[in-house]
């Protein structure tokens, strides 16, 4: 029940353990913060315990704490998987998809460019189909823009480390390419269940985005293209173009509002709730397939062989895979396949 035929703890239990610790730590932190806030405000006379009335100072502190929660959440979602991966599973961070960024900066830049380009294409399609309208083309600069960039960097790292790093990493032991790709994408979609306005199309689109990110992670050999895509997909969607991001309201450089058919534009949920994003992500998956179609048999053979590879960093900044264990003779050829690039 708990171990597979090779004596390994089943990947499902590893995933459940990681998610349980993440949500448990977040629940504990929220409780401690809220309890501490209430205690301090009551002790200083800024909160009346009997009536629940608060002073303006208490409201300001509460707003500051609420604004900090996404940063705290992202920090937990980054720290827990990395600690479990390196301490409990005894594996290198490079095998989680996090080799030295200084040697793989181009992969991150490529991901950023694809994320920005994909969301810009979505923005233009929304305008062309009259599904959105820009109220003013004069950029509305705000100090919060830098804060939101930092937040989306943390969100990009945290969600990719959990889904494409840890979950996809432990799923590799199943040696089933379909499960390795689909399970992280499904969990990625379900993690957005608490978002305001979630529904069938948002679930589908977030799943497809997760699918695309799972594919480029496998073919690039690290998380940086997926992290880069995730950061600028969100950042251009909200703080640049002014759309809601997965149900969360944003103020952007541009002031844009949705109009017409919400099936196309996603309505209050934002573009990720509409069919235009469905088309854009399917296009991205199609481009990925066209660029990697000749190399896919080698990748599939490698996954079926159970190649639990780590990244060996070279002085040139490239990387190659080294196996943690000796592969069967029939799979050695697959493990020596040409490096697959994004």
CORWO-V911511 format. One record per backbone hydrogen bond with DSSP energy under -0.5 kcal/mol. NH is the residue of the N-H (numbers start at 1). CO is the residue of the C=O. E is the energy in kcal/mol with one decimal. If there is no record, write none. Layout:
NH;CO;E
NH;CO;E
This chain:
4;8;-2.6
7;4;-2.1
10;2;-2.7
13;10;-0.7
14;10;-1.6
15;11;-2.5
16;12;-2.4
17;13;-2.5
18;14;-2.1
19;15;-2.7
20;16;-2.5
21;17;-2.3
22;18;-2.5
23;19;-2.7
24;20;-2.2
25;21;-2.8
26;22;-2.3
27;23;-2.4
28;24;-2.3
29;25;-2.7
30;26;-2.6
31;27;-2.3
32;28;-2.6
33;29;-2.8
34;30;-2.7
35;31;-2.8
36;32;-2.7
37;33;-2.7
38;34;-2.5
39;35;-2.4
40;36;-2.4
41;37;-2.6
42;38;-2.3
43;39;-2.4
44;40;-1.9
45;42;-1.1
46;41;-2.5
47;41;-1.2
48;53;-2.7
49;47;-0.7
52;48;-2.9
55;46;-2.1
59;55;-1.9
60;56;-2.2
61;57;-2.3
62;58;-2.6
63;59;-2.4
64;60;-2.1
65;61;-2.5
66;62;-2.6
67;63;-2.4
68;64;-1.1
69;65;-0.9
69;66;-0.7
72;68;-2.3
73;69;-3.2
74;70;-2.3
75;71;-2.1
76;72;-2.2
77;73;-2.4
78;74;-1.3
79;75;-2.5
80;76;-2.4
82;78;-1.3
83;79;-2.6
84;80;-2.6
85;81;-2.6
86;82;-2.5
87;83;-2.8
88;83;-0.8
88;84;-0.8
89;84;-2.5
91;85;-2.1
95;92;-0.8
96;92;-0.6
96;93;-0.8
97;94;-1.1
98;93;-2.0
103;100;-0.9
104;100;-0.5
104;101;-0.9
107;104;-0.6
108;104;-1.3
109;105;-2.5
110;106;-2.5
111;107;-2.1
112;108;-2.6
113;109;-2.5
114;110;-2.4
115;111;-2.6
116;112;-2.6
117;113;-2.7
118;114;-2.7
119;115;-2.1
120;116;-2.2
121;117;-2.3
122;118;-2.1
123;119;-2.6
124;120;-2.5
125;121;-2.4
126;122;-2.3
127;123;-1.8
128;124;-2.8
129;125;-2.3
130;127;-1.4
131;126;-2.9
132;126;-1.2
133;257;-2.3
135;133;-0.6
135;255;-3.3
136;255;-0.8
139;137;-0.7
140;253;-2.3
141;139;-1.0
145;142;-1.8
146;143;-0.8
147;143;-1.0
148;144;-2.7
149;145;-1.9
150;146;-2.3
151;147;-2.3
152;148;-2.7
153;149;-1.9
154;150;-2.0
155;151;-2.6
156;152;-2.4
157;153;-2.3
158;154;-2.9
159;155;-2.6
160;156;-1.6
161;157;-2.6
162;158;-2.0
163;159;-2.5
164;160;-0.8
165;160;-1.9
166;161;-3.4
167;162;-2.7
168;163;-1.8
169;165;-1.5
170;166;-2.7
171;167;-1.9
172;168;-0.8
172;169;-0.7
173;170;-1.2
174;171;-1.9
175;172;-1.4
177;175;-0.6
180;176;-2.5
181;177;-1.6
182;178;-3.1
183;179;-1.9
185;181;-0.9
186;182;-2.6
187;183;-2.5
188;184;-2.2
189;185;-1.8
190;186;-2.4
191;187;-2.1
192;189;-1.5
193;190;-1.9
195;192;-1.7
198;195;-1.5
203;199;-2.6
204;200;-2.5
205;201;-3.1
206;202;-2.7
207;203;-2.2
208;204;-2.5
209;205;-2.7
210;206;-2.4
211;207;-2.4
212;208;-2.6
213;209;-2.4
214;210;-2.4
215;211;-2.2
216;212;-2.3
217;213;-1.6
218;214;-2.0
219;215;-2.2
220;216;-1.4
221;217;-1.9
223;97;-2.8
227;223;-2.9
228;224;-2.7
229;225;-2.5
230;226;-2.6
231;227;-2.5
232;228;-2.1
233;229;-2.5
234;230;-1.8
235;231;-2.6
236;232;-2.4
237;233;-1.3
238;234;-2.4
240;235;-1.5
241;236;-2.3
242;238;-2.2
243;237;-2.6
245;248;-2.7
246;244;-0.7
247;269;-2.4
248;245;-2.0
252;250;-0.5
252;254;-0.5
253;239;-1.9
254;240;-1.9
255;136;-1.1
256;254;-0.7
257;133;-2.3
259;131;-2.3
264;261;-1.2
265;261;-1.7
266;262;-2.4
269;266;-1.5
270;267;-1.2
273;270;-2.5
274;271;-2.3
275;263;-3.1
276;264;-1.6
277;271;-0.6
278;274;-1.1
279;275;-2.2
280;276;-2.2
281;277;-2.7
282;278;-2.2
283;279;-2.1
284;280;-2.1
285;281;-2.5
286;282;-2.2
287;283;-2.4
288;284;-2.5
289;285;-2.4
290;286;-2.4
291;287;-2.2
292;288;-1.4
293;289;-1.4
295;292;-1.5
296;292;-1.1
299;295;-1.6
300;296;-3.0
301;297;-2.3
302;298;-2.0
303;299;-2.3
304;300;-2.5
305;301;-1.7
306;303;-1.1
307;302;-1.8
308;306;-1.2
309;307;-1.7
310;322;-1.9
312;310;-0.6
312;320;-2.6
313;311;-0.7
314;318;-1.7
317;314;-1.6
320;312;-1.3
322;310;-1.7
324;308;-0.9
331;328;-1.5
332;328;-0.7
332;329;-1.0
335;331;-1.7
336;332;-1.0
336;333;-0.6
337;334;-1.6
341;339;-0.5
